[in-house]
């Protein structure tokens, strides 16, 4: 009988016994607040996003300063300047909201984003909270700039007029947030920055004009427009006494269902199923 050589190779262990599994059942999910903070940082991390934000603030400063110095005295009140600065912001804040969504595809960051947080619904919710928060912060900054413009209007000997009711503020804030949510829904639907931006401005400027033209040509269509066109449905909130009646709230709800709720649901469905490359 031959002895086993001391240098002989021991029998290899079956591969099945070497397999290891990672138990993540006890791991804590990424805190939602951290997701919101990351999405907020994304807005300003890129050079384009940073300078776009600076350009928006600069434009509001220029427009408000111009109005405070050169507009007639009755148009230099805080209400008028607030509406002016807020109006500029409502044109550009939706673009910021669009870029918040489409950048995941245009800059190809979606793979990293949805790998670190596979539950896309949480990422989308964080983007919504981030976008709404930035919109409210932007409108608050616009209110401060309008206050500065009101003070500036007194350099020619005029008097600063600060009268402001709660109804205009409440109505304007609601319409501004509706606008950014419509932009967000459109961005989820098309996932392309140029297409979403063009589509949003068509919705904002062209669609109301088309609806008004058809209403002028077709008898009775003017009564239908507020029920199907969201910009028209918001008119009672931004003019007159800023108080909508029960019927006008119903019109706003119906139009919002068509232009906000349905596109948002379809866009969310598409984004949750989209292949990320």
Residue, then its C-alpha position, 0 to 999 in steps of 0.5 A: x500500500x502506497x502512502x499518500x504524498x504530503x504534497x498531494x492536492x486536497x480534494x476540491x470543495x464542490x462549487x455549491x458549498x462556496x456560493x454566498x448570498x447577500x442578505x438585504x432583508x434588514x437593510x434600510x431603504x434610501x430615506x425619501x428626504x435624501x432622494x429629494x435632496x439629491x434631485x434638488x442638487x441635480x438641478x444646480x450641479x450641471x453648468x446648464x442648470x445652474x446658469x439657467x436658474x441664474x438667468x431666470x432670477x436675472x430676468x425677473x430682476x431686470x423686468x421688475x426694475x424696469x417696471x419700477x422705474x419707468x411704468x406709470x405710477x398706478x402700475x408700480x404697486x406691489x400687486x402689479x409688480x408681484x404679478x409681473x415678476x410672478x408672470x415671468x417665473x411661471x413661464x420658466x419654472x415649468x421648463x425647470x420642471x421638465x429638465x428635472x425629468x428629461x435629464x435622466x434620458x438626455x444626460x444618460x443618468x437614468x441608469x445610475x439613478x434607477x440602479x441606486x433606487x430601483x423603485x422608480x415610483x419613489x424617485x418620481x415622487x422625489x422629483x415631484x416634491x423637489x419641483x414643487x418645492x423649487x417652484x414655491x421657493x422661486x415664487x417666494x423669491x419673486x415676491x421679495x424682488x417685487x417688494x424691492x421694486x415697490x421700494x425702488x418705485x419711490x425714487x421719483x417721489x411716488x408712494x409705495x403701495x403695499x395693498x395685497x389680499x390673500x385671494x390673489x396670492x392663493x389663486x396665483x400660487x394654485x395656477x403656477x403649481x398647476x402649470x409646473x405639474x402639467x409640464x412634469x406630466x408632459x416630460x414623463x410622456x415624451x422624455x425629451x427636453x426639446x419636445x416637452x418644452x415645445x409641447x408645453x409652450x404650444x399648450x400655453x400659448x397656441x391652444x388658448x388661441x385656437x380655442x378662442x378662434x374656434x369659439x368665435x367661429x362656432x356658435x355655442x363653443x365658447x360655453x364648452x371651452x372652459x370645460x375642456x381647455x385648462x388655461x381658459x378654465x383658470x381665468x377666474x383665478x387670475x382676473x376679476x375678484x380672483x374667486x371662482x364660483x362653484x361652476x367655475x371650480x367644476x370647469x377647472x376640475x374637468x379641464x385639469x382631468x383632461x390636461x393634467x390627471x390623464x397625461x400624468x397617469x399615462x406618463x407615470x405608466x410609461x416612465x415606470x415601464x421604460x427601458x433605461x439605457 
